[in-house]
Each structure stands twice: as C-alpha cells, then as structure tokens.
Amino acid sequence: MVRELHVLDGGHCFRGHSLSECHVLTEVEAMGQATVTALSERLVLEKSTVSRLVQGLVQRDELLMSADPADRRRKLLRLSAKGRRVVAEIHEHSNAQVEDALAFLSQSEREQVVAGLDRYARALRYARVSANYRIRPVRKRDNPSVASVIRDVMTEHGAVGCGYSINDPEVDDMHAAYPAPGARFFVVEKDGSVMGCGGMAALTGGDRDVCELRKMYFRPELRGKGLGARLLGQILDAAREAGYRRCYLETLESMGHARKLYRQHGFVPIDSAMGDTGHSACNSYMLRNL
C-alpha cells in the first residue's frame, strides 16, 4: 500500500500540498474548528510539527486563526473559503484514487477490505496507547494489588455478597492459587503498578479437558486500550499449552463490554452453568473450543 500510493517518493499529496498538510486541512474540516493541541492529538504528531504545518497553511490563506472567545490565550483554526475549495479538491482526488482500485473488487471483497482496514487501524492505535503496559505472570508480591483490583471492580459492578467470586478465599493469594502447568494467572502493569488481571484453571467439577476463565478484571483507566484482547489471547494460549480443549466462563448480563469481548474471541452463550464453581449469582455462561 505504501509503495502503490507513492508515500515513499517524498512528493506531494495534492497540488503542492504534502500528505501532512492534506490531513491537517481535512481534519479541521471534520472538526469544524480546532486548536493546534487538538490537531496534534488527532494526527498523532508532535505539537511543534503541527504548528509549523498550520503556519504554512495560514500563510497560504487556507486556514484562518483567531482567538477563542472563551479563552483569548487559545487560538482556534478553521478553514477559509480558499481552504474549503482545496479540501473539496482533495476529497475528489482521493475518492477517485480509491474508486479506481475498488473497481477491481467485488462487493464482498470491498466489505472485507473495509473491515480489515478498520481492524488494523484499531490495532495500531491499541499498540500505541498500550506501549507502556506489560502483561506478565503473577508474583507473590502482587497479591495485595491483585486483591484490590478484583474487589474494586466487582464492587463497581455490584457483584458483592453471597454467590460472587469476590468472596473466594483465593482472592488474597492468587499467586499460590494458580500453580502451573494446569493453571496460570497474569497481571497487567504500568510503571510497577498492577491495574488488571486474569487467568485460567481447571473447571471445578467439570470434565478434565475444560478450563475456566477466571477473575479477569481491569481498572477503569486500563479499559479501551485493547489490553483485554491481548490478555485474553495470552490466557487462551496458556490453556492450549496446558492441554485443555475447551474454555468456560461465567459472568453477569450487566457486564456488556466484557461479554462483547468474549464473543469477539469465539465464546458462545450456553443455556446453563457447567461444573461447580460456587458462583451462583452469575447469570451468563459462555464456552469456546480451543
């Protein structure tokens, strides 16, 4: 894609505009008005780089800069009449380029391309925003932090009282409760602080080839970074290595985001509970083949 779109040739995206300048103009159009800081975050570029791009576009009379009425120290950017004409031409040029390529694909192939690009773009963003986090096996010294994560998140969702895993004796010593190779437990940490966890072990009272996904919980600041998918994938890999052929989980209907993640990774709802977990308060059961 990079080669065919001539990104490597160092030339211009459209009529004397660099690729970065084209993106600044189209993003300002999409946002209506924007600050340099907002554009920097949107484009994932250094603020100093965006400032230079903006100054060039202001000098060309394609962007207008004015003081924010709510805070005159802030400068707002918006398209000029000339800028709107340039953006319309950029869209026309870009759309024609894409349409020429899509003409060689069937409708189903086009849908696959769109879905694939969407997933890859999302994965790239997740890789960037989660760069300072790491997933590793639980250690004994993690026990207090892990217990705090479990209790805080379960309390957040009202999962307290009889029949919930918040009362399991293992919560205070997760390191000892998950001995390899039949069980594994992981934590997600940033700068030495444990912010999430999850693991698997044999399903109590179940068939020998079935493991249970257990105590996968994230603090709010960890959510939305793709780390749930990464941790779940690592847990399922550990389950395969341990020889399990199916993975079972119990959760709550109210935990919609978690159930969506499980469905995306091959778990399907089943009608009734399996094994004897002791978590009678759970009301959603899922299973997947490994």
C-alpha positions as CSV (number, residue, x, y, z in Angstrom):
1,M,0.0,0.0,0.0
2,V,2.8,2.4,0.9
3,R,4.5,1.8,-2.4
4,E,1.4,1.9,-4.6
5,L,0.2,5.1,-3.0
6,H,3.7,6.7,-3.6
7,V,4.1,7.6,0.1
8,L,7.8,6.8,-0.2
9,D,8.6,9.2,-3.1
10,G,8.6,12.3,-0.8
11,G,6.5,14.1,-3.3
12,H,3.2,16.0,-2.8
13,C,-0.1,14.5,-1.9
14,F,-2.1,17.0,-4.0
15,R,-1.2,20.2,-5.9
16,G,1.8,21.3,-3.9
17,H,0.4,20.1,-0.5
18,S,2.3,17.5,1.5
19,L,0.4,14.5,2.8
20,S,0.6,16.0,6.3
21,E,-0.9,19.3,5.1
22,C,-3.7,17.5,3.4
23,H,-4.5,15.7,6.6
24,V,-4.4,18.9,8.6
25,L,-6.9,20.5,6.3
26,T,-9.3,17.6,6.2
27,E,-9.2,17.1,9.9
28,V,-10.0,20.8,10.5
29,E,-12.9,20.4,8.1
30,A,-14.2,17.3,10.1
31,M,-13.8,19.1,13.4
32,G,-15.3,22.4,12.3
33,Q,-12.7,24.3,14.3
34,A,-9.6,23.1,16.2
35,T,-6.6,24.1,18.3
36,V,-3.1,23.0,17.5
37,T,-3.2,20.8,20.6
38,A,-6.3,19.0,19.4
39,L,-4.9,18.5,15.9
40,S,-1.7,17.1,17.4
41,E,-3.6,14.5,19.4
42,R,-5.8,13.7,16.4
43,L,-2.9,13.3,13.9
44,V,-0.5,11.7,16.5
45,L,2.1,14.3,15.6
46,E,4.4,16.5,17.8
47,K,2.7,19.8,18.6
48,S,5.8,21.7,17.1
49,T,5.3,19.8,13.8
50,V,1.6,20.7,13.7
51,S,2.4,24.3,14.5
52,R,4.8,24.5,11.5
53,L,2.2,22.9,9.2
54,V,-0.5,25.3,10.4
55,Q,1.7,28.4,9.9
56,G,2.3,27.4,6.3
57,L,-1.4,26.9,5.7
58,V,-2.3,30.2,7.3
59,Q,0.2,31.9,5.1
60,R,-1.4,30.4,2.1
61,D,-4.8,31.7,3.3
62,E,-6.2,28.2,3.5
63,L,-6.6,28.3,7.3
64,L,-7.8,31.1,9.5
65,M,-6.6,31.6,13.0
66,S,-8.5,33.6,15.6
67,A,-8.7,33.9,19.4
68,D,-11.1,31.6,21.3
69,P,-13.9,33.9,22.7
70,A,-13.9,31.6,25.9
71,D,-10.1,31.9,26.4
72,R,-8.3,34.5,24.3
73,R,-5.0,32.9,25.0
74,R,-6.1,29.9,22.9
75,K,-6.1,30.1,19.1
76,L,-8.8,28.5,17.0
77,L,-8.3,27.3,13.5
78,R,-10.9,27.0,10.8
79,L,-11.0,26.7,7.0
80,S,-11.1,29.8,4.8
81,A,-13.1,29.9,1.7
82,K,-9.9,29.0,-0.2
83,G,-9.3,26.2,2.2
84,R,-12.8,24.7,1.7
85,R,-12.2,24.7,-2.1
86,V,-8.8,22.9,-1.6
87,V,-10.4,20.3,0.7
88,A,-13.1,19.6,-1.8
89,E,-10.5,19.0,-4.4
90,I,-8.5,16.8,-2.1
91,H,-11.6,14.7,-1.4
92,E,-12.4,14.5,-5.1
93,H,-8.8,13.4,-5.9
94,S,-8.6,10.8,-3.1
95,N,-12.1,9.4,-3.7
96,A,-11.2,8.9,-7.4
97,Q,-8.0,7.1,-6.4
98,V,-9.8,4.7,-4.1
99,E,-12.7,4.1,-6.5
100,D,-10.3,3.2,-9.3
101,A,-8.8,0.5,-7.1
102,L,-12.2,-0.8,-5.7
103,A,-13.5,-1.2,-9.3
104,F,-11.4,-4.3,-9.4
105,L,-13.1,-5.9,-6.4
106,S,-16.5,-7.5,-5.9
107,Q,-18.9,-6.0,-3.3
108,S,-18.0,-8.8,-0.8
109,E,-14.3,-8.1,-1.3
110,R,-14.8,-4.4,-0.8
111,E,-16.5,-5.1,2.5
112,Q,-13.7,-7.4,3.6
113,V,-11.2,-4.6,2.8
114,V,-13.1,-2.0,4.8
115,A,-13.5,-4.4,7.7
116,G,-9.8,-5.4,7.6
117,L,-8.6,-1.8,7.4
118,D,-10.8,-0.8,10.3
119,R,-9.5,-3.7,12.5
120,Y,-5.9,-2.9,11.5
121,A,-6.3,0.8,12.3
122,R,-7.8,-0.1,15.6
123,A,-4.9,-2.5,16.4
124,L,-2.3,0.2,15.5
125,R,-4.0,2.6,17.9
126,Y,-4.1,0.0,20.7
127,A,-0.4,-0.8,20.1
128,R,0.4,2.9,20.5
129,V,-1.7,3.7,23.6
130,S,-0.7,0.4,25.4
131,A,3.0,0.7,24.7
132,N,3.9,1.4,28.4
133,Y,1.8,-1.5,29.7
134,R,3.0,-5.1,30.0
135,I,1.4,-8.5,30.8
136,R,3.4,-11.0,32.9
137,P,2.7,-13.9,35.3
138,V,1.5,-13.0,38.8
139,R,4.1,-12.8,41.5
140,K,3.7,-13.3,45.3
141,R,4.3,-9.7,46.0
142,D,1.4,-8.8,43.6
143,N,-1.2,-10.4,45.9
144,P,-2.4,-7.3,47.7
145,S,-2.7,-5.3,44.5
146,V,-4.5,-8.1,42.6
147,A,-6.9,-8.5,45.5
148,S,-7.6,-4.7,45.4
149,V,-8.3,-4.8,41.7
150,I,-10.7,-7.7,42.0
151,R,-12.6,-6.3,44.9
152,D,-12.8,-2.7,43.5
153,V,-14.0,-3.8,40.0
154,M,-16.5,-6.3,41.4
155,T,-17.9,-3.7,43.8
156,E,-18.1,-1.2,40.8
157,H,-20.4,-3.7,39.1
158,G,-22.4,-4.5,42.2
159,A,-21.0,-8.1,42.3
160,V,-20.8,-8.3,46.0
161,G,-22.4,-10.7,48.5
162,C,-23.1,-14.4,48.6
163,G,-22.6,-16.3,45.3
164,Y,-19.9,-13.9,43.8
165,S,-16.3,-14.7,43.4
166,I,-15.3,-11.6,45.4
167,N,-15.7,-13.9,48.4
168,D,-13.4,-16.7,47.2
169,P,-10.6,-17.5,49.6
170,E,-8.1,-17.4,46.8
171,V,-8.6,-13.7,46.2
172,D,-6.0,-12.8,48.9
173,D,-3.3,-15.2,47.5
174,M,-3.8,-15.5,43.7
175,H,-0.1,-16.4,43.3
176,A,-0.5,-19.7,45.2
177,A,-3.9,-20.5,43.8
178,Y,-2.7,-20.9,40.2
179,P,0.2,-23.4,40.0
180,A,1.5,-24.2,36.5
181,P,1.1,-26.1,34.3
182,G,-2.6,-26.7,34.9
183,A,-3.3,-23.1,36.0
184,R,-1.9,-19.7,35.1
185,F,-2.6,-16.2,36.3
186,F,-1.4,-12.9,34.8
187,V,-1.3,-9.3,35.7
188,V,-1.3,-6.1,33.6
189,E,1.0,-3.5,35.0
190,K,2.3,0.0,34.2
191,D,5.3,1.6,35.9
192,G,5.2,-1.2,38.5
193,S,1.5,-0.8,39.4
194,V,-0.9,-3.7,38.9
195,M,-4.0,-2.4,37.1
196,G,-5.6,-5.6,35.7
197,C,-5.5,-9.3,36.0
198,G,-6.9,-12.6,34.7
199,G,-6.2,-16.3,34.4
200,M,-7.4,-19.8,33.9
201,A,-7.6,-23.1,35.9
202,A,-9.3,-26.4,35.6
203,L,-13.1,-26.1,35.9
204,T,-14.1,-27.4,39.3
205,G,-16.5,-30.3,39.0
206,G,-16.1,-30.3,35.2
207,D,-14.6,-32.5,32.5
208,R,-10.9,-32.9,32.6
209,D,-10.5,-31.1,29.2
210,V,-12.3,-28.0,30.3
211,C,-10.7,-25.0,31.9
212,E,-12.4,-21.9,33.4
213,L,-11.5,-18.3,32.6
214,R,-11.2,-16.7,36.0
215,K,-11.1,-13.3,37.6
216,M,-10.4,-11.1,34.5
217,Y,-10.8,-7.6,35.8
218,F,-9.4,-4.2,34.7
219,R,-9.4,-0.9,36.5
220,P,-11.3,1.9,34.5
221,E,-8.1,3.6,33.3
222,L,-7.0,0.4,31.7
223,R,-10.1,-0.1,29.6
224,G,-10.4,0.9,25.9
225,K,-6.7,0.2,25.1
226,G,-7.0,-3.2,23.6
227,L,-5.3,-4.9,26.6
228,G,-8.4,-7.0,27.3
229,A,-7.9,-8.8,23.9
230,R,-4.2,-9.2,24.5
231,L,-4.6,-10.6,28.0
232,L,-7.4,-12.9,26.9
233,G,-5.3,-14.2,24.0
234,Q,-2.4,-14.9,26.3
235,I,-4.7,-16.8,28.7
236,L,-6.2,-19.0,25.9
237,D,-2.7,-19.8,24.6
238,A,-1.7,-20.9,28.1
239,A,-4.9,-23.1,28.3
240,R,-3.9,-24.8,25.0
241,E,-0.4,-25.4,26.2
242,A,-1.8,-27.0,29.4
243,G,-3.8,-29.4,27.2
244,Y,-7.3,-28.1,27.7
245,R,-9.7,-28.4,24.7
246,R,-12.5,-26.1,25.9
247,C,-12.7,-22.9,27.9
248,Y,-15.7,-22.0,30.0
249,L,-16.6,-18.7,31.8
250,E,-19.3,-17.3,34.0
251,T,-20.1,-13.6,34.1
252,L,-23.0,-11.2,34.5
253,E,-25.5,-9.9,31.9
254,S,-24.8,-6.4,33.2
255,M,-21.1,-6.6,32.1
256,G,-21.9,-5.9,28.5
257,H,-18.4,-4.8,27.4
258,A,-16.8,-7.9,28.9
259,R,-19.4,-10.2,27.1
260,K,-18.8,-8.4,23.8
261,L,-15.0,-9.1,24.2
262,Y,-15.7,-12.8,24.9
263,R,-18.0,-13.1,21.9
264,Q,-15.3,-11.5,19.6
265,H,-12.9,-14.1,20.8
266,G,-15.1,-17.1,20.0
267,F,-17.1,-17.6,23.2
268,V,-20.7,-18.5,22.6
269,P,-23.5,-18.3,25.1
270,I,-24.8,-21.6,26.6
271,D,-28.1,-22.2,28.4
272,S,-26.8,-23.4,31.8
273,A,-23.8,-23.4,34.1
274,M,-21.1,-26.1,33.9
275,G,-19.1,-27.6,36.7
276,D,-19.4,-26.5,40.3
277,T,-17.8,-23.0,40.7
278,G,-19.9,-21.9,43.6
279,H,-20.7,-18.6,41.9
280,S,-24.5,-19.0,42.0
281,A,-25.0,-15.2,41.5
282,C,-23.6,-15.3,37.9
283,N,-26.3,-15.4,35.2
284,S,-24.4,-15.5,31.9
285,Y,-22.5,-18.6,30.8
286,M,-20.2,-19.0,27.7
287,L,-18.0,-21.6,26.2
288,R,-15.5,-21.9,23.4
289,N,-13.4,-24.6,21.8
290,L,-9.6,-24.2,22.0
